Amino acid sequence: MNDWQRRVAAATGVVAMTLLTYAFVYQWGMAVYEDQSVMYIQALQVVIEAITTAGFGSHAPWSSPQMNAMVLFMNLTGVLFVFLAIPLFAVPVLQDAFEHRPPETFSGSDHVVLAPHTPRIEALIDELEAQGREYILLEPRRERARTLHVDGYPVVHGDPESVSALEGVDLQAASALVVDGRDEVDTSVILSAREISDEVQTVAVIEDEALEPYHRMAGTDRVLSPRQLLGKGLAGEIPFLLRMAEDTTIGIGEDLEVAELDIEPGSPLCDQTIGELRLRERFGIDVIGAWFDGAFESPVGPSTTVSCRARLLVSGGPDRIQALRREDSSTLQLRKRQRVIVVGYGQSGQAAVDVLADTEARVTIVDAKDRPDVDVVGDARDPGVYKEADAGTADAIMIDLDDDTTTLFATLIARDANPAAHIVARANAEENVRKIYRAGADYVQSLASISGRMMAATVLEREEVLSFRTKIDVVRLPAGRLAGRTLAGEDVRARTGCTVVATVRDGDVITSLDPEAFVVEADDELVVVGTDEGVQRFEERFLQ
């Protein structure tokens, strides 16, 4: 039963019950106050006439004040029904007439079906639009579908679990179906999709990694678990745990790596300019860009100051990268077993703790629920919890919570409890990343961003993503319109904010690229480093 049917049924029931009750009272009143015997059907007739103001027939006038008052009350009831009908029926009818309704069908070819709309799906949409790929949202919530339609999204209102709804978005002709609802609902959607086509690629984003076998049984081709990857990534962002520092390094062939390097207070690299660091002369390292307070800058000039808690994006040989890491961490290595507080022991928090268990770190786990391995039970928004966890002596605090508002408040409390701690935090929505930085975090990773990159790497065939967790994209792209030209001639870094760090030619990785002399060939694959926006600019300028 839809909303309109429920409204009509409820209104009909209320009116009918009112008429029947009034008729009984009228029949009784006529006998008591007017000394007249009236049949029930006659009483019902008078009630209907009074409420509709059609007249009162032979019963008027009444001699008793009680019956006159009752007839007046029935007249007012009829007026009340009219006023109630306006918001219940008239207003919705007018709204439906003037508001934009999302369509219920879609016809396309080689498109991507997305169901339903979530922050992670939104991140994937950014990737699809950058690639110029057609997509359609299948949204089960009517109001949400209407809002998306008004905002300009290609959207169809329908239940993704329904075979007819999937047929309505032309799933048979689609290249992929990506689902990001509740885990049990997603399996139902995949089973419905397999009723239509065994060929369409199906991708599911799951919350619980343990449920992956059941998604496979339902027919899912790719099962993605970004929460676990996020937890491991957050653990890898603690700079003084040297074993995990390697997790922010991306290997490209045998002779080149792209790495992120945190500049911590006390580091010999802190508060110097790029020119003063002389990284190329000392280590053979090129600086691609740098993150300052969560904002990426590329290129960075020799006069740019590398502040404490900044992060450098560099490229060079593996041995040279390690030499630079040893230089940066030399003052930190003198400290023995580091203390790490993990706030939030959900699935990604557990994944982070598993990584930390392989290090010498002493871990204190804080969670709202009393579960195994939890050391302090309490609300992440309670300053007393951080005192109990002895946050003032911690070297790092990891905040891994499901709610961004709570994460913001927890970050403020953690920074107040320990101004010197290295704080890494999780953001569930991309738009909250900068706010969490402003609250005091040193590093923030977006769950939506990781999910979007994982899904994009799965459904987009032309782009090979080499890393999901880092703050930058390292992608392998075709030469496109750069063929026959030099990097300096096209001024790639200034125009796109990206750096081409290597070229794959005939299976060999070429890392020595002279921007002035190296000419790109048509069959080359370029290893491009930059932010999401920078890579999009590169693709728009040289590939589309």
C-alpha positions in Angstrom: 0.0 0.0 0.0 1.5 3.3 -1.1 1.3 6.6 0.8 -1.7 7.9 -1.1 -3.6 4.6 -0.4 -2.8 4.8 3.3 -4.0 8.4 3.4 -7.3 7.6 1.7 -7.9 4.5 3.9 -7.2 6.4 7.1 -9.4 9.4 6.1 -12.3 7.1 5.0 -12.2 5.3 8.3 -12.2 8.4 10.4 -15.1 10.0 8.5 -17.1 6.8 8.6 -16.6 6.3 12.3 -17.5 9.9 13.0 -20.8 9.6 11.0 -21.8 6.3 12.6 -21.1 7.6 16.1 -22.9 10.9 15.6 -25.9 9.0 14.2 -26.1 6.9 17.4 -25.8 10.0 19.6 -28.5 11.8 17.5 -30.9 8.9 17.7 -30.5 8.8 21.5 -30.8 12.6 21.8 -34.0 12.8 19.8 -35.6 10.2 22.1 -34.4 11.9 25.3 -34.7 15.6 24.6 -37.3 15.8 21.8 -39.4 12.8 22.8 -39.3 11.5 19.2 -38.5 7.9 18.1 -36.1 8.1 15.1 -34.8 5.1 13.1 -31.0 4.8 13.0 -31.0 5.2 9.2 -33.0 8.5 9.6 -30.5 9.7 12.2 -27.6 8.9 9.9 -29.3 10.9 7.1 -29.7 13.9 9.4 -26.0 13.6 10.4 -24.8 13.6 6.8 -27.0 16.5 6.0 -25.7 18.5 8.9 -22.0 17.8 8.3 -22.4 18.6 4.6 -24.7 21.5 5.3 -27.2 20.2 2.8 -30.2 20.7 5.1 -32.0 19.0 7.9 -35.3 17.8 6.4 -38.4 17.4 8.6 -36.6 17.2 11.9 -35.9 21.0 12.0 -36.4 23.0 14.1 -35.5 21.4 17.5 -37.0 22.6 20.7 -34.3 21.5 23.1 -31.0 23.5 23.5 -29.1 20.2 23.7 -30.2 19.0 20.2 -29.6 22.5 18.7 -26.0 22.4 20.2 -25.4 19.0 18.8 -26.5 20.0 15.3 -24.2 23.1 15.6 -21.3 20.8 16.6 -22.0 18.6 13.6 -21.9 21.6 11.3 -18.5 22.6 12.8 -17.2 19.1 12.3 -18.0 19.3 8.6 -16.0 22.6 8.4 -13.1 20.9 10.2 -13.1 18.0 7.7 -12.8 20.5 4.9 -9.8 22.2 6.5 -8.1 18.9 7.2 -8.6 17.8 3.7 -6.5 20.7 2.4 -3.1 19.7 3.9 -3.9 15.9 3.6 -5.0 15.9 -0.1 -5.1 19.3 -1.8 -1.5 20.4 -0.9 0.1 17.1 -1.9 -1.7 17.1 -5.2 -0.5 20.6 -6.0 3.0 19.6 -4.9 3.1 16.6 -7.2 1.7 18.8 -10.0 4.5 21.4 -9.7 7.5 19.5 -8.4 9.9 17.6 -10.5 9.4 13.9 -10.4 12.3 11.6 -10.9 11.8 9.2 -13.8 11.1 5.5 -13.3 13.0 4.2 -16.3 16.3 4.8 -18.1 17.7 3.7 -21.4 21.4 3.6 -22.0 24.4 1.6 -23.2 27.6 0.7 -21.4 26.5 2.8 -18.4 27.2 2.1 -14.7 24.2 1.5 -12.4 24.7 2.8 -8.8 22.4 1.8 -5.9 21.7 3.6 -3.7 23.1 7.1 -3.3 25.7 7.3 -0.4 28.7 9.4 0.3 30.9 6.6 -1.0 28.8 6.4 -4.2 29.2 10.2 -4.5 33.0 9.8 -4.5 32.6 7.3 -7.3 30.4 9.7 -9.2 33.2 12.3 -9.2 35.5 9.7 -10.7 33.0 8.6 -13.3 32.3 12.2 -14.3 36.0 13.0 -14.6 36.2 10.0 -17.1 33.1 11.0 -19.0 31.4 7.8 -18.2 27.6 7.6 -18.2 25.9 6.4 -15.0 22.4 6.2 -13.5 21.4 6.2 -9.8 18.7 3.8 -8.7 17.4 5.3 -5.4 14.7 3.5 -3.4 13.9 6.6 -1.2 11.3 8.7 -3.0 12.2 12.0 -1.4 15.9 11.4 -1.8 15.4 10.5 -5.4 13.4 13.7 -6.0 16.1 15.8 -4.3 18.8 14.2 -6.5 16.7 14.8 -9.6 16.3 18.5 -8.8 20.0 18.7 -8.1 20.7 17.5 -11.7 21.7 13.9 -11.0 20.6 11.2 -13.5 18.4 9.2 -11.1 15.6 6.7 -11.2 13.3 6.1 -8.3 12.9 2.3 -7.7 13.7 -0.6 -5.4 17.1 -2.0 -6.3 16.0 -5.4 -5.0 13.2 -5.5 -7.6 13.9 -7.2 -10.9 11.6 -4.8 -12.6 13.4 -1.8 -11.2 16.7 -3.1 -12.5 15.2 -3.7 -15.8 13.9 -0.2 -15.7 17.5 1.2 -15.6 18.5 -1.1 -18.6 20.8 -3.3 -16.5 21.1 -5.7 -19.5 23.0 -3.1 -21.4 25.0 -1.7 -18.5 28.7 -2.3 -18.0 28.6 -2.6 -14.2 26.3 -2.5 -11.2 27.7 -1.0 -8.0 25.8 -1.5 -4.7 26.5 0.2 -1.4 23.5 -0.4 0.9 23.3 -2.7 3.9 25.2 -6.0 3.4 22.1 -8.2 3.5 20.2 -5.9 1.1 23.2 -5.8 -1.3 23.1 -9.6 -1.7 19.4 -9.4 -2.6 20.2 -6.8 -5.2 22.9 -8.9 -6.7 20.6 -12.0 -6.9 18.0 -9.9 -8.7 20.6 -8.6 -11.1 21.7 -12.2 -11.9 18.1 -12.9 -12.9 18.6 -10.3 -15.7 22.2 -10.8 -16.7 25.1 -13.1 -15.9 27.5 -10.9 -17.9 27.2 -7.5 -16.2 30.0 -6.8 -13.7 28.8 -6.6 -10.1 30.6 -4.7 -7.4 29.6 -4.6 -3.7 31.0 -2.5 -0.9 30.6 -4.3 2.4 30.9 -3.3 6.0 31.8 -6.7 7.5 34.7 -8.4 5.8 33.5 -11.7 7.2 30.5 -11.6 4.9 32.5 -11.6 1.7 31.9 -15.4 1.0 28.1 -14.9 1.0 28.4 -12.0 -1.4 30.5 -14.3 -3.7 27.8 -17.0 -3.4 25.2 -14.5 -4.5 27.1 -13.7 -7.6 29.1 -10.6 -6.8 32.2 -10.3 -9.0 34.2 -7.9 -6.8 33.7 -7.4 -3.1 35.4 -4.3 -1.6 36.0 -3.8 2.1 37.3 -0.2 2.5 36.9 -0.1 6.3 39.6 -2.6 6.8 41.9 -0.9 4.3 41.2 2.4 6.0 42.1 1.0 9.5 45.4 -0.4 8.2 46.1 2.9 6.4 45.5 5.0 9.6 47.9 2.8 11.5 50.4 3.3 8.7 50.2 7.1 9.2 51.9 7.0 12.6 55.3 8.4 11.5 57.6 7.0 14.2 56.6 3.4 13.6 59.3 2.8 11.0 57.9 -0.6 9.8 54.6 1.1 8.8 56.2 4.1 7.2 56.8 1.8 4.3 53.1 1.6 3.8 53.0 5.2 2.5 55.5 4.2 -0.2 54.4 3.2 -3.7 56.8 1.2 -5.7 57.1 1.9 -9.5 59.4 -0.7 -11.0 62.6 -1.5 -9.2 64.3 1.8 -9.4 61.7 4.3 -8.4 59.3 4.9 -5.5 56.8 7.6 -4.6 56.6 8.3 -0.9 54.9 10.5 1.6 57.1 11.8 4.4 55.8 13.3 7.6 57.9 16.1 9.1 57.5 15.8 12.9 58.5 18.3 15.5 62.2 17.7 16.3 63.0 16.5 12.8 66.1 18.0 11.3 64.0 18.8 8.2 61.5 20.9 10.2 61.1 24.7 9.5 63.5 24.8 6.6 62.8 25.9 3.0 62.8 23.4 0.1 65.9 25.2 -1.1 67.7 24.8 2.2 66.8 21.1 2.4 68.8 20.4 -0.8 67.1 17.0 -1.1 68.2 16.4 -4.7 71.8 17.2 -3.9 71.9 15.3 -0.6 69.7 12.3 -1.4 68.8 12.3 -5.1 65.2 13.0 -4.1 62.7 15.1 -6.1 59.9 16.9 -4.2 56.7 16.5 -6.1 54.5 18.5 -3.7 53.6 19.0 0.0 50.6 18.9 2.2 50.1 21.9 4.6 47.2 21.6 7.0 45.5 19.1 4.7 45.9 21.2 1.5 48.1 19.9 -1.2 50.5 22.3 -3.0 52.3 21.3 -6.2 54.7 22.4 -7.4 56.5 23.8 -4.4 59.2 26.4 -5.0 62.6 26.6 -3.3 61.4 29.4 -1.0 58.5 27.3 0.4 59.0 26.6 4.1 58.5 23.0 5.3 56.7 23.5 8.6 56.5 21.0 11.4 53.7 18.5 10.8 53.8 19.1 7.1 54.0 16.2 4.7 56.3 15.9 1.7 55.5 13.9 -1.5 58.8 12.8 -2.9 60.1 10.4 -5.6 63.4 8.7 -5.9 65.2 5.4 -5.7 64.2 3.0 -2.9 67.6 3.2 -1.1 67.5 7.0 -1.3 64.0 7.1 0.1 65.0 5.0 3.0 68.1 7.2 3.6 65.8 10.3 3.8 63.5 8.5 6.2 66.3 7.7 8.5 67.4 11.3 8.4 63.9 12.5 9.2 63.3 10.0 12.0 66.8 10.1 13.6 65.6 12.1 16.6 62.5 9.9 17.0 64.3 6.6 17.0 65.9 7.4 20.3 62.5 6.9 22.0 61.6 3.4 23.1 58.2 1.7 22.9 55.8 4.3 21.7 52.3 4.6 23.2 49.4 4.7 20.8 45.8 5.2 21.9 43.1 3.9 19.5 39.7 5.5 20.0 37.0 3.3 18.4 37.3 -0.4 18.1 35.0 -1.1 15.2 36.0 -3.1 12.2 38.5 -0.5 10.9 39.8 0.1 14.4 40.4 -3.6 14.8 42.3 -3.7 11.5 44.5 -0.9 12.7 45.2 -2.7 16.0 46.2 -5.8 14.1 48.8 -3.7 12.2 50.0 -2.1 15.4 50.4 -5.5 17.0 53.3 -6.2 14.6 55.3 -3.2 16.0 56.8 -2.4 19.3 54.0 0.1 20.1 52.1 -0.1 23.4 48.4 0.2 22.5 45.6 1.4 24.6 42.1 0.8 23.2 39.2 3.0 24.0 35.6 2.1 23.0 32.1 2.8 24.0 31.3 -0.9 24.4 32.9 -3.3 26.8 34.3 -5.9 24.5 37.4 -8.1 24.5 40.8 -6.2 24.3 39.2 -2.9 25.2 41.2 -1.1 28.0 39.0 1.9 28.6 35.2 1.9 28.2 33.6 5.2 27.7 32.2 7.9 25.4 34.8 9.4 23.0 33.2 12.9 23.8 34.0 12.6 27.5 37.3 14.3 28.5 37.5 11.9 31.5 38.0 9.0 29.2 41.2 10.5 27.9 42.4 11.1 31.4 41.7 7.5 32.3 43.6 6.4 29.1 46.5 8.7 30.1 46.3 10.5 26.8 48.8 13.1 28.0 51.7 10.7 27.8 50.7 9.2 24.4 52.9 9.6 21.3 50.0 9.1 18.9 46.2 9.1 19.1 44.1 7.4 16.4 40.4 8.4 16.3 38.4 5.9 14.2 34.6 6.5 14.8 31.5 6.1 12.7 30.2 9.6 13.3 32.1 12.7 12.0 30.6 15.0 14.5 31.8 12.8 17.3 35.2 12.6 15.6 35.4 16.4 15.5 34.7 16.7 19.2 37.0 13.8 20.1 39.8 15.4 18.1 39.4 18.7 20.0 39.5 16.8 23.3 42.5 14.7 22.3 44.5 17.8 21.1 43.7 19.6 24.4 44.8 16.5 26.4 48.1 16.2 24.5 49.2 19.1 22.3 52.3 17.2 21.1 50.7 13.9 20.1 50.4 12.8 16.5 46.7 12.6 15.9 45.3 10.6 12.9 41.6 10.5 12.3 38.9 9.0 10.1 36.3 11.0 8.2 33.3 9.3 6.9 32.3 12.1 4.6 34.7 13.9 2.3 33.3 17.4 3.2 34.3 16.9 6.9 38.0 16.3 6.2 39.1 19.9 6.4 37.0 20.5 9.6 38.8 17.6 11.3 42.1 19.1 10.3 41.1 22.4 11.9 40.1 20.6 15.0 43.7 19.5 15.5 44.3 16.3 13.5 47.7 15.8 11.8 46.3 13.4 9.2 42.7 12.7 8.1 41.7 9.9 5.8 38.3 9.9 4.1 36.4 6.6 4.1 34.3 7.9 1.1 37.5 8.8 -0.8 39.0 5.3 -0.3 35.8 3.7 -1.3 35.4 5.8 -4.4 38.9 5.1 -5.5 38.5 1.4 -5.0 35.2 1.3 -6.9 36.6 3.5 -9.7 39.6 1.2 -10.1 37.2 -1.7 -10.5 34.7 -0.3 -12.9 37.0 2.0 -15.0 39.1 0.0 -17.3 41.3 2.8 -18.7 42.9 3.8 -15.4 45.1 1.8 -13.2 45.3 3.1 -9.6 48.4 2.0 -7.8 47.3 3.2 -4.4 44.0 3.7 -2.6 45.1 4.9 0.8 47.5 7.7 0.1 46.4 11.3 0.0 47.5 11.4 -3.6 46.7 9.4 -6.7 49.4 7.5 -8.5 47.9 6.3 -11.7 49.0 4.8 -14.9 47.5 6.5 -18.0 48.0 6.4 -21.7 50.1 9.0 -23.5 47.1 10.6 -25.3 47.8 14.0 -26.7 51.3 14.1 -25.1 52.6 11.7 -27.7 55.4 13.4 -29.7 55.8 16.1 -27.1 58.0 16.9 -24.1 56.8 17.5 -20.6 58.3 20.9 -20.4 56.9 21.9 -23.8 53.4 21.1 -22.5 54.2 22.6 -19.1 52.4 19.6 -17.5 53.1 20.5 -13.8 52.0 24.1 -14.0 48.8 23.3 -16.1 47.6 20.3 -14.2 49.4 20.2 -10.8 50.5 16.6 -11.6 54.0 15.2 -12.1 54.9 12.5 -14.6 57.5 10.5 -12.6 58.1 7.6 -14.9 57.2 6.1 -18.3 56.5 2.5 -19.1 57.8 1.8 -22.6 57.9 -1.7 -24.1 57.7 -3.2 -20.6 60.6 -1.2 -19.2 60.1 1.6 -16.6 62.0 4.7 -17.5 62.6 6.9 -14.4 65.1 9.4 -15.8 62.8 11.9 -17.5 64.5 15.1 -18.7 61.5 17.4 -19.1 63.2 19.3 -21.8 64.5 16.4 -23.9 62.4 13.3 -23.2 59.8 12.9 -26.0 56.7 10.9 -25.1 55.8 8.1 -27.6 52.2 7.1 -28.6 52.4 3.6 -27.0 53.9 4.9 -23.7 52.1 4.6 -20.4 52.7 7.5 -18.1 52.9 7.2 -14.3 51.2 10.3 -13.1 51.2 11.6 -9.5 48.7 14.2 -8.2 45.6 14.9 -6.3 42.2 13.7 -7.5 41.5 17.1 -9.0 45.0 17.3 -10.5 44.6 13.9 -12.2 41.2 15.0 -13.5 42.8 18.1 -15.0 45.5 16.0 -16.6 42.8 13.6 -18.1 40.7 16.5 -19.4 43.7 18.3 -21.0 45.5 15.3 -22.5 43.1 12.3 -22.8 39.6 13.5 -23.4 
